[in-house]
Amino acid sequence: MSKTSKTHFTKSYLLVLAPVFALIFTPLFPFVNNGGLILGLPNVCVWVMLWAVLTTLILAFLFKNEPELDEEVLEILSETANTTPSKKGVK
């Protein structure tokens, strides 16, 4: 990386590590591996499903707050505004 290039990594991206660590350390959590049932499912299944939903929410949050996304959307919108639709098949 050159000195002039910017990185947009912020501390909010550390949220991605939460599901990783939660799923890696699942065998170490006694409340997950106690053999109980929640709604007829083993605790481990509920734990993994919970983190699947939370991972989706975390990624949606990070995508929404992406600093470069605004610039790209504006660029795409300006490109589509400058092009005129073709009138093929219209007499």
Backbone hydrogen bonds, N-H to C=O, Kabsch-Sander energy under -0.5 kcal/mol:
donor,donor_aa,acceptor,acceptor_aa,energy
5,S,2,S,-0.5
13,Y,10,T,-1.5
14,L,11,K,-1.6
15,L,12,S,-1.6
16,V,13,Y,-1.3
17,L,14,L,-1.4
18,A,15,L,-1.1
20,V,16,V,-0.9
21,F,17,L,-2.8
22,A,18,A,-2.5
23,L,19,P,-2.3
24,I,20,V,-2.3
25,F,21,F,-2.5
26,T,23,L,-0.7
28,L,25,F,-1.5
29,F,25,F,-0.6
29,F,26,T,-1.3
32,V,29,F,-1.0
33,N,29,F,-1.5
38,I,41,L,-3.1
41,L,38,I,-1.8
43,N,36,G,-1.4
45,C,42,P,-0.5
46,V,42,P,-1.8
47,W,43,N,-2.5
48,V,44,V,-2.4
49,M,45,C,-2.4
50,L,46,V,-2.5
51,W,47,W,-2.0
52,A,48,V,-1.7
53,V,49,M,-2.0
54,L,50,L,-2.5
55,T,51,W,-2.3
56,T,52,A,-1.6
57,L,53,V,-2.1
58,I,54,L,-2.5
59,L,55,T,-2.5
60,A,56,T,-2.2
61,F,57,L,-2.2
62,L,58,I,-2.4
63,F,59,L,-2.3
64,K,60,A,-2.4
65,N,61,F,-1.7
66,E,63,F,-1.3
69,L,66,E,-0.6
70,D,66,E,-0.6
71,E,67,P,-0.5
72,E,68,E,-1.9
73,V,69,L,-2.5
74,L,70,D,-2.2
75,E,71,E,-2.1
76,I,72,E,-2.3
77,L,73,V,-2.6
78,S,74,L,-2.2
79,E,75,E,-1.9
80,T,76,I,-2.2
81,A,77,L,-1.8
82,N,78,S,-1.3
83,T,79,E,-0.8
90,V,87,K,-1.3
91,K,89,G,-0.5
